[in-house]
Amino acid sequence: MLGPKYVFETKSTRLRRLFLSGAILFTLSVMLIASFIAYIPIYAKMQKSRAADVFFERSPDAIAVFTGDKGRIAHAMKLLKKNPTSKLFISGVYAANSFQTLLNKQVGPTTTEELPTDDMQVDLDYESKNTFENVRETVQYLRANPDLKNVLVISSDYHIMRIKIIISHLMENAEPEFYFDSVPNTYSSWNGTRKLLKEAVKIVRTFVLLKIFREDIVRED
């Protein structure tokens, strides 16, 4: 009878096997991280498409725009031209700015002249200094205005996923319902890629703090 067959692993084959396993694990990890990072602007595009479908024939009750990266205020003004009955909430305004100075700095004169200034309902938030505070102040504004049932949030495309995570943490009720529109960025340059990498880290950090450790606040320096 033949007994059991034993295969003895030498030191060199064991090291080779460990190295190969480590290389495979590292490659898979890099691919997973790269896929997540690439998905961030894709996710924003999906949310933008959903909002376009919802507001195709009706206006949002409120448009909330977060200051920060370029193009956000200008995009909000274009939407406000199409939806003049929507209330506008701008979060994170610098203390020295009024609505008019904000428009002069960030929106072209043509767009500004075409806005229905007499009918606009605009509220400014001067308190927020970061994304968490943007969302918190927006939620407080909506709670103070319970007639606003559907809200269109505007920010940069890389920003949308983290905003949604924070909203889901702060909002206890189904109303108001949030939709998201975004300003697209290009990621062909190092500056754009670096911005996306930094945001990916912030998304993971925010998710861990709010959803796993159940923190009440995310402090951002």
Contacts in CASP RR format, 6 or more apart in sequence:
PFRMAT RR
TARGET T0000
AUTHOR 0000-0000-0000
METHOD contacts of the structure
MODEL  1
MLGPKYVFETKSTRLRRLFLSGAILFTLSVMLIASFIAYIPIYAKMQKSR
AADVFFERSPDAIAVFTGDKGRIAHAMKLLKKNPTSKLFISGVYAANSFQ
TLLNKQVGPTTTEELPTDDMQVDLDYESKNTFENVRETVQYLRANPDLKN
VLVISSDYHIMRIKIIISHLMENAEPEFYFDSVPNTYSSWNGTRKLLKEA
VKIVRTFVLLKIFREDIVRED
9 17 0 8 1.000
33 200 0 8 1.000
36 200 0 8 1.000
37 196 0 8 1.000
37 197 0 8 1.000
37 200 0 8 1.000
40 157 0 8 1.000
40 158 0 8 1.000
40 161 0 8 1.000
40 196 0 8 1.000
40 199 0 8 1.000
40 200 0 8 1.000
40 203 0 8 1.000
41 157 0 8 1.000
41 158 0 8 1.000
41 184 0 8 1.000
41 185 0 8 1.000
41 187 0 8 1.000
41 196 0 8 1.000
43 160 0 8 1.000
43 161 0 8 1.000
44 157 0 8 1.000
44 158 0 8 1.000
44 159 0 8 1.000
44 160 0 8 1.000
44 161 0 8 1.000
44 180 0 8 1.000
44 182 0 8 1.000
44 184 0 8 1.000
45 157 0 8 1.000
45 182 0 8 1.000
45 184 0 8 1.000
47 160 0 8 1.000
47 164 0 8 1.000
47 179 0 8 1.000
47 180 0 8 1.000
47 181 0 8 1.000
47 182 0 8 1.000
48 157 0 8 1.000
48 180 0 8 1.000
48 181 0 8 1.000
48 182 0 8 1.000
50 179 0 8 1.000
50 180 0 8 1.000
51 152 0 8 1.000
51 179 0 8 1.000
51 180 0 8 1.000
51 181 0 8 1.000
52 181 0 8 1.000
54 150 0 8 1.000
54 179 0 8 1.000
55 83 0 8 1.000
55 152 0 8 1.000
55 179 0 8 1.000
59 82 0 8 1.000
59 83 0 8 1.000
59 85 0 8 1.000
59 86 0 8 1.000
60 83 0 8 1.000
60 86 0 8 1.000
60 150 0 8 1.000
60 151 0 8 1.000
60 152 0 8 1.000
60 179 0 8 1.000
61 86 0 8 1.000
61 87 0 8 1.000
61 147 0 8 1.000
61 148 0 8 1.000
61 149 0 8 1.000
61 150 0 8 1.000
61 151 0 8 1.000
61 176 0 8 1.000
62 86 0 8 1.000
62 87 0 8 1.000
62 88 0 8 1.000
62 89 0 8 1.000
62 142 0 8 1.000
62 145 0 8 1.000
62 148 0 8 1.000
62 150 0 8 1.000
62 151 0 8 1.000
62 152 0 8 1.000
62 176 0 8 1.000
63 76 0 8 1.000
63 79 0 8 1.000
63 80 0 8 1.000
63 83 0 8 1.000
63 86 0 8 1.000
63 87 0 8 1.000
63 88 0 8 1.000
63 89 0 8 1.000
63 151 0 8 1.000
63 152 0 8 1.000
63 154 0 8 1.000
64 89 0 8 1.000
64 90 0 8 1.000
64 91 0 8 1.000
64 138 0 8 1.000
64 141 0 8 1.000
64 151 0 8 1.000
64 152 0 8 1.000
64 153 0 8 1.000
64 154 0 8 1.000
65 72 0 8 1.000
65 73 0 8 1.000
65 75 0 8 1.000
65 76 0 8 1.000
65 88 0 8 1.000
65 89 0 8 1.000
65 90 0 8 1.000
65 91 0 8 1.000
65 153 0 8 1.000
65 154 0 8 1.000
65 155 0 8 1.000
66 72 0 8 1.000
66 91 0 8 1.000
66 92 0 8 1.000
66 128 0 8 1.000
66 131 0 8 1.000
66 134 0 8 1.000
66 153 0 8 1.000
66 154 0 8 1.000
66 155 0 8 1.000
66 159 0 8 1.000
66 163 0 8 1.000
67 73 0 8 1.000
67 90 0 8 1.000
67 91 0 8 1.000
67 92 0 8 1.000
67 93 0 8 1.000
67 94 0 8 1.000
68 92 0 8 1.000
68 156 0 8 1.000
69 155 0 8 1.000
69 156 0 8 1.000
69 159 0 8 1.000
69 183 0 8 1.000
69 185 0 8 1.000
70 106 0 8 1.000
70 183 0 8 1.000
71 106 0 8 1.000
71 183 0 8 1.000
72 154 0 8 1.000
72 155 0 8 1.000
72 156 0 8 1.000
72 183 0 8 1.000
73 90 0 8 1.000
73 102 0 8 1.000
73 103 0 8 1.000
73 106 0 8 1.000
73 107 0 8 1.000
74 106 0 8 1.000
74 107 0 8 1.000
74 108 0 8 1.000
74 111 0 8 1.000
75 154 0 8 1.000
75 181 0 8 1.000
75 183 0 8 1.000
76 88 0 8 1.000
76 90 0 8 1.000
76 154 0 8 1.000
77 103 0 8 1.000
77 107 0 8 1.000
77 111 0 8 1.000
77 112 0 8 1.000
77 115 0 8 1.000
78 111 0 8 1.000
79 86 0 8 1.000
79 152 0 8 1.000
79 154 0 8 1.000
79 181 0 8 1.000
80 86 0 8 1.000
80 88 0 8 1.000
80 115 0 8 1.000
80 120 0 8 1.000
81 111 0 8 1.000
81 114 0 8 1.000
81 115 0 8 1.000
81 116 0 8 1.000
84 116 0 8 1.000
84 119 0 8 1.000
84 120 0 8 1.000
85 119 0 8 1.000
86 152 0 8 1.000
87 121 0 8 1.000
87 122 0 8 1.000
87 123 0 8 1.000
87 145 0 8 1.000
87 148 0 8 1.000
88 120 0 8 1.000
88 121 0 8 1.000
88 122 0 8 1.000
88 123 0 8 1.000
89 122 0 8 1.000
89 123 0 8 1.000
89 124 0 8 1.000
89 125 0 8 1.000
89 138 0 8 1.000
89 141 0 8 1.000
90 99 0 8 1.000
90 102 0 8 1.000
90 122 0 8 1.000
90 123 0 8 1.000
90 124 0 8 1.000
90 125 0 8 1.000
91 125 0 8 1.000
91 128 0 8 1.000
91 133 0 8 1.000
91 134 0 8 1.000
91 137 0 8 1.000
91 138 0 8 1.000
92 125 0 8 1.000
92 126 0 8 1.000
92 127 0 8 1.000
92 128 0 8 1.000
92 129 0 8 1.000
92 133 0 8 1.000
92 134 0 8 1.000
92 137 0 8 1.000
93 102 0 8 1.000
93 124 0 8 1.000
93 125 0 8 1.000
93 126 0 8 1.000
94 126 0 8 1.000
95 126 0 8 1.000
97 105 0 8 1.000
97 124 0 8 1.000
98 124 0 8 1.000
99 122 0 8 1.000
99 124 0 8 1.000
102 124 0 8 1.000
103 112 0 8 1.000
103 115 0 8 1.000
104 112 0 8 1.000
123 141 0 8 1.000
125 134 0 8 1.000
125 137 0 8 1.000
125 138 0 8 1.000
125 141 0 8 1.000
127 133 0 8 1.000
127 137 0 8 1.000
128 134 0 8 1.000
128 136 0 8 1.000
128 137 0 8 1.000
129 220 0 8 1.000
130 220 0 8 1.000
131 159 0 8 1.000
131 162 0 8 1.000
131 163 0 8 1.000
131 166 0 8 1.000
131 202 0 8 1.000
131 220 0 8 1.000
132 166 0 8 1.000
132 206 0 8 1.000
132 217 0 8 1.000
132 218 0 8 1.000
132 219 0 8 1.000
132 220 0 8 1.000
134 163 0 8 1.000
135 163 0 8 1.000
135 166 0 8 1.000
135 167 0 8 1.000
135 170 0 8 1.000
136 166 0 8 1.000
136 170 0 8 1.000
138 151 0 8 1.000
138 153 0 8 1.000
139 167 0 8 1.000
139 170 0 8 1.000
139 171 0 8 1.000
142 148 0 8 1.000
142 151 0 8 1.000
142 176 0 8 1.000
148 176 0 8 1.000
149 175 0 8 1.000
149 176 0 8 1.000
149 177 0 8 1.000
150 176 0 8 1.000
150 177 0 8 1.000
150 178 0 8 1.000
150 179 0 8 1.000
151 176 0 8 1.000
151 177 0 8 1.000
151 178 0 8 1.000
151 179 0 8 1.000
152 179 0 8 1.000
152 180 0 8 1.000
152 181 0 8 1.000
153 160 0 8 1.000
153 163 0 8 1.000
153 167 0 8 1.000
153 178 0 8 1.000
153 179 0 8 1.000
153 180 0 8 1.000
153 181 0 8 1.000
154 180 0 8 1.000
154 181 0 8 1.000
154 182 0 8 1.000
154 183 0 8 1.000
155 163 0 8 1.000
155 180 0 8 1.000
155 182 0 8 1.000
155 183 0 8 1.000
156 182 0 8 1.000
156 183 0 8 1.000
156 185 0 8 1.000
157 182 0 8 1.000
157 183 0 8 1.000
157 184 0 8 1.000
157 185 0 8 1.000
158 185 0 8 1.000
158 195 0 8 1.000
158 196 0 8 1.000
158 199 0 8 1.000
159 182 0 8 1.000
159 199 0 8 1.000
160 180 0 8 1.000
160 182 0 8 1.000
161 203 0 8 1.000
162 199 0 8 1.000
162 202 0 8 1.000
162 203 0 8 1.000
162 206 0 8 1.000
163 180 0 8 1.000
164 178 0 8 1.000
164 180 0 8 1.000
165 203 0 8 1.000
165 206 0 8 1.000
165 207 0 8 1.000
165 210 0 8 1.000
165 211 0 8 1.000
166 206 0 8 1.000
166 210 0 8 1.000
166 218 0 8 1.000
167 178 0 8 1.000
169 210 0 8 1.000
169 211 0 8 1.000
171 178 0 8 1.000
185 192 0 8 1.000
185 195 0 8 1.000
185 196 0 8 1.000
186 192 0 8 1.000
187 193 0 8 1.000
187 195 0 8 1.000
187 196 0 8 1.000
202 220 0 8 1.000
205 218 0 8 1.000
206 218 0 8 1.000
209 215 0 8 1.000
209 218 0 8 1.000
210 218 0 8 1.000
END
